[in-house]
């Protein structure tokens, strides 16, 4: 398999690299549509692990039917963004990177959609928004949609390889030895549905492995420890306190972030949230069942 899949080379066209963290690192970003769109017509997207912004490629056209402006980027260490070798990757830093990217585009506010690891970045952004982000973001988050992520970590069903990768001794070793066959099996296992097209997994693998990705997997997966660290002390309280409209949009077949997580959030944390169950949809929902995903998220936006 080539170092960078042709689809990613095409995806890179129309994107750009933006400097973050005082200019020390670069993030791959894409802005689609009208750069002057109002906040209520702007959608901001956060991807998951082990994905990249490309994971949303099957729903861009559908989002364009409602939103005038779409902004995506690859988190640090993922996709086409820089992948520093000895970096301590953290979700709080990824949230700061998101803010830097949006500020560089002149974003005044918008709707936010997050997936998987991106859900926890979004909860950190909610915590920051509760305390006010800054004068450059006057319109704030119009809403936040969470899709299929381990936001209640004790209810997540981590794969065996995820647990092994967290081990400080085994993790670096396994990162270097990782093979596509194992990666594919882990993705299918987490997804909970076999309808995910293997071509999507090959592209995900290419994006994840490109650059230094082949040797930093054990560093990137430390986001799970961030969930243990901040879930009960910061992130879930922020969701409970926020006045931002919340949408829980969950694929019912998910094996790694089961529907029980969304049910827990809906019943105990975000009691005013809209809760949408996506039938016949797995963990990688926007790739697994893009038609159901678009139908579900756009129904929410038309009703709020």
C-alpha positions as CSV (number, residue, x, y, z in Angstrom):
1,X,0.0,0.0,0.0
2,X,1.4,3.4,-0.9
3,X,2.5,5.9,1.7
4,X,-0.4,8.2,1.0
5,X,-3.6,7.0,-0.5
6,X,-4.6,8.8,-3.8
7,X,-7.9,9.9,-2.2
8,X,-6.0,11.7,0.5
9,X,-3.8,13.4,-2.1
10,X,-7.0,14.6,-3.7
11,X,-8.4,15.6,-0.3
12,X,-5.3,17.6,0.4
13,X,-6.0,19.7,-2.7
14,X,-8.1,22.7,-1.6
15,X,-6.7,22.5,2.0
16,X,-3.9,24.3,3.6
17,X,-1.4,24.0,6.5
18,X,-1.8,26.5,9.4
19,X,0.7,27.2,12.1
20,X,-0.4,26.6,15.7
21,X,1.1,26.6,19.2
22,X,3.2,29.7,18.6
23,X,4.1,28.6,15.1
24,X,6.0,25.5,16.2
25,X,3.7,23.0,14.4
26,X,1.4,22.8,11.4
27,X,-2.2,21.6,11.1
28,X,-4.0,20.5,7.9
29,X,-7.2,22.5,7.5
30,X,-10.0,22.8,5.0
31,X,-12.6,25.5,4.6
32,X,-15.5,24.8,2.3
33,X,-18.1,27.4,1.2
34,X,-18.7,31.0,2.1
35,X,-16.0,32.3,4.4
36,X,-18.3,35.1,5.5
37,X,-21.2,32.9,6.5
38,X,-23.1,33.7,9.7
39,X,-22.6,31.6,12.8
40,X,-25.9,29.7,12.4
41,X,-24.8,28.7,8.9
42,X,-21.3,27.6,9.9
43,X,-20.5,24.0,10.8
44,X,-17.3,23.0,12.6
45,X,-16.2,19.3,12.5
46,X,-14.0,17.3,14.9
47,X,-12.8,13.8,13.9
48,X,-12.1,10.8,16.0
49,X,-9.3,8.2,16.6
50,X,-7.7,6.7,14.5
51,X,-9.3,8.9,11.8
52,X,-8.7,12.3,10.1
53,X,-10.9,15.0,8.6
54,X,-11.3,12.8,5.6
55,X,-13.7,10.7,7.7
56,X,-16.4,13.3,6.9
57,X,-15.9,13.2,3.1
58,X,-19.1,11.2,2.5
59,X,-21.3,13.8,4.4
60,X,-19.9,17.0,3.1
61,X,-22.4,17.2,0.2
62,X,-25.3,16.7,2.6
63,X,-24.0,19.3,5.0
64,X,-23.7,21.7,2.2
65,X,-27.5,21.6,1.6
66,X,-28.0,23.3,5.0
67,X,-24.7,25.0,5.9
68,X,-22.9,27.7,3.9
69,X,-19.6,27.1,5.5
70,X,-17.8,24.0,6.7
71,X,-14.5,23.9,8.5
72,X,-12.5,20.7,9.1
73,X,-9.0,20.0,10.2
74,X,-6.7,17.1,11.2
75,X,-5.8,17.0,14.9
76,X,-2.1,17.2,15.8
77,X,-0.6,13.7,15.2
78,X,-3.4,12.7,12.7
79,X,-4.0,12.7,9.0
80,X,-2.0,15.3,7.1
81,X,-1.1,17.4,10.2
82,X,2.4,17.4,11.8
83,X,3.2,14.3,13.9
84,X,6.0,15.2,16.3
85,X,7.7,12.1,17.7
86,X,8.3,13.0,21.4
87,X,5.2,15.1,21.9
88,X,2.8,14.6,24.8
89,X,-0.5,14.6,23.0
90,X,-3.5,15.8,25.1
91,X,-7.1,16.5,24.4
92,X,-6.9,19.9,26.2
93,X,-4.2,20.9,23.8
94,X,-6.2,19.6,20.8
95,X,-9.1,21.9,22.0
96,X,-6.7,24.8,22.0
97,X,-5.6,23.9,18.5
98,X,-9.2,23.9,17.4
99,X,-9.7,27.4,18.7
100,X,-6.5,28.6,17.0
101,X,-7.6,27.1,13.7
102,X,-11.1,28.7,13.9
103,X,-9.7,32.0,15.0
104,X,-7.3,32.0,12.0
105,X,-10.4,31.6,9.7
106,X,-12.2,34.5,11.4
107,X,-14.9,32.2,12.9
108,X,-17.3,34.2,15.1
109,X,-19.3,31.1,16.2
110,X,-21.0,28.0,14.7
111,X,-22.5,24.6,15.2
112,X,-20.1,21.9,16.3
113,X,-20.2,18.2,15.4
114,X,-17.7,15.8,17.0
115,X,-17.0,12.1,16.8
116,X,-15.2,9.6,19.0
117,X,-12.1,11.2,20.5
118,X,-13.4,14.5,19.1
119,X,-16.3,14.2,21.5
120,X,-13.9,14.7,24.5
121,X,-12.2,17.6,22.7
122,X,-15.7,19.0,22.3
123,X,-16.5,18.6,26.0
124,X,-13.3,20.6,26.8
125,X,-14.5,23.3,24.4
126,X,-17.9,23.3,26.2
127,X,-16.0,23.8,29.5
128,X,-14.1,26.7,28.0
129,X,-17.2,28.2,26.4
130,X,-19.0,28.0,29.8
131,X,-16.3,30.4,31.1
132,X,-16.3,32.4,27.8
133,X,-13.8,31.7,25.0
134,X,-12.9,35.3,24.0
135,X,-14.0,38.4,22.2
136,X,-13.1,36.9,18.8
137,X,-15.8,34.2,19.2
138,X,-18.8,36.5,20.1
139,X,-21.6,34.2,18.8
140,X,-20.2,31.1,20.5
141,X,-21.4,27.5,19.8
142,X,-24.9,27.5,18.4
143,X,-25.2,23.8,19.3
144,X,-22.9,20.8,19.9
145,X,-23.7,17.4,18.4
146,X,-21.9,14.4,19.9
147,X,-21.7,11.2,17.9
148,X,-20.5,7.8,19.1
149,X,-17.7,8.4,21.5
150,X,-16.5,7.0,24.9
151,X,-17.6,10.1,26.8
152,X,-18.5,7.9,29.9
153,X,-15.3,5.9,30.0
154,X,-16.5,3.2,32.4
155,X,-19.2,2.2,29.8
156,X,-16.8,2.1,26.9
157,X,-15.9,-1.4,25.6
158,X,-12.2,-0.9,24.7
159,X,-10.7,-3.3,22.3
160,X,-7.8,-5.5,23.6
161,X,-5.3,-3.7,21.3
162,X,-6.3,-0.3,22.7
163,X,-5.6,-1.6,26.2
164,X,-2.3,-3.0,25.2
165,X,-1.3,0.2,23.4
166,X,-1.8,2.1,26.6
167,X,0.9,0.0,28.3
168,X,4.1,2.1,28.6
169,X,6.3,-0.9,27.7
170,X,4.2,-2.7,25.1
171,X,2.7,0.4,23.4
172,X,5.8,1.7,21.6
173,X,6.6,-1.9,20.5
174,X,3.1,-2.5,19.1
175,X,3.1,0.8,17.3
176,X,6.1,-0.1,15.3
177,X,4.8,-3.6,14.5
178,X,1.2,-2.6,13.6
179,X,-0.1,-4.1,10.4
180,X,-3.0,-3.3,8.2
181,X,-4.7,-6.7,8.7
182,X,-4.8,-6.1,12.5
183,X,-5.9,-2.5,12.0
184,X,-8.8,-3.6,9.8
185,X,-9.9,-6.2,12.3
186,X,-9.9,-3.7,15.1
187,X,-11.9,-1.2,13.1
188,X,-14.6,-3.8,12.2
189,X,-14.7,-5.0,15.8
190,X,-15.2,-1.4,17.1
191,X,-17.7,-0.5,14.4
192,X,-20.1,-3.3,15.3
193,X,-21.4,-3.5,11.7
194,X,-19.8,-5.1,8.7
195,X,-21.3,-2.7,6.2
196,X,-18.3,-0.3,6.5
197,X,-16.6,-0.4,3.1
198,X,-13.0,-1.7,3.3
199,X,-11.9,1.1,1.0
200,X,-12.6,3.5,3.8
201,X,-10.5,1.5,6.2
202,X,-7.6,1.5,3.8
203,X,-7.7,5.3,3.5
204,X,-8.0,5.6,7.3
205,X,-4.9,3.3,7.6
206,X,-3.0,5.4,5.1
207,X,-3.8,8.7,6.9
208,X,-3.0,7.2,10.3
209,X,0.4,5.7,9.2
210,X,1.6,8.5,7.1
211,X,4.6,10.5,8.2
212,X,5.6,9.6,11.8
213,X,2.2,8.0,12.4
214,X,3.6,4.5,12.2
215,X,5.5,5.1,15.4
216,X,3.4,7.4,17.6
217,X,0.2,5.4,17.9
218,X,0.9,4.6,21.5
219,X,1.3,8.3,22.2
220,X,-2.0,9.3,20.4
221,X,-4.1,6.7,22.3
222,X,-3.2,8.3,25.6
223,X,-6.3,10.4,25.0
224,X,-8.1,7.5,26.9
225,X,-6.1,8.4,30.0
226,X,-7.2,12.0,29.6
227,X,-10.8,10.8,29.7
228,X,-10.1,9.1,33.0
229,X,-8.4,12.2,34.3
230,X,-11.0,14.9,33.3
231,X,-14.3,13.1,32.8
232,X,-15.7,13.5,36.3
233,X,-13.8,16.5,37.5
234,X,-14.3,18.8,34.4
235,X,-16.0,17.4,31.3
236,X,-19.3,15.9,32.5
237,X,-19.9,18.8,35.0
238,X,-19.4,21.2,32.1
239,X,-22.0,19.3,30.1
240,X,-24.4,19.4,33.0
241,X,-24.0,23.1,33.5
242,X,-23.9,24.4,29.9
243,X,-26.7,26.3,28.3
244,X,-25.5,25.3,24.8
245,X,-28.1,23.2,23.0
246,X,-26.8,19.6,23.0
247,X,-27.6,16.8,20.5
248,X,-26.6,13.1,21.2
249,X,-26.7,11.3,17.9
250,X,-25.7,7.7,18.2
251,X,-25.3,4.7,16.0
252,X,-27.0,1.8,17.7
253,X,-24.6,-0.9,16.5
254,X,-21.5,0.6,18.1
255,X,-19.4,-2.0,19.9
256,X,-16.7,0.3,21.5
257,X,-18.9,3.3,22.5
258,X,-22.3,1.6,23.0
259,X,-25.6,3.3,23.0
260,X,-25.6,2.9,26.8
261,X,-23.2,5.9,26.9
262,X,-25.7,8.2,25.1
263,X,-28.5,6.8,27.4
264,X,-26.4,7.6,30.5
265,X,-25.7,11.1,29.2
266,X,-29.4,11.7,28.3
267,X,-30.7,10.4,31.6
268,X,-28.2,11.8,34.0
269,X,-26.0,14.5,32.5
270,X,-27.6,16.3,29.6
271,X,-31.3,15.9,30.4
272,X,-32.4,18.7,28.0
273,X,-30.4,17.2,25.1
274,X,-32.0,15.9,22.0
275,X,-31.3,12.2,21.7
276,X,-31.3,10.6,18.2
277,X,-30.7,6.9,17.8
278,X,-29.3,5.9,14.4
279,X,-30.5,2.4,13.5
280,X,-28.3,0.1,11.4
281,X,-25.3,2.4,12.1
282,X,-22.0,1.5,13.7
283,X,-19.3,3.4,15.5
284,X,-17.8,5.1,12.5
285,X,-21.2,6.4,11.8
286,X,-20.5,9.1,9.1
287,X,-18.7,6.6,7.0
288,X,-20.7,3.5,7.9
289,X,-24.1,4.9,7.1
290,X,-23.7,8.5,5.7
291,X,-27.4,8.6,4.6
292,X,-28.7,7.9,8.1
293,X,-26.1,10.3,9.6
294,X,-27.1,13.2,7.3
295,X,-30.8,12.5,7.8
296,X,-30.3,12.5,11.6
297,X,-28.2,15.6,12.0
298,X,-30.1,17.7,9.5
299,X,-33.4,16.9,11.1
300,X,-32.0,18.3,14.4
301,X,-30.7,21.5,12.8
302,X,-34.0,22.1,11.0
303,X,-35.9,21.7,14.3
304,X,-33.8,23.8,16.7
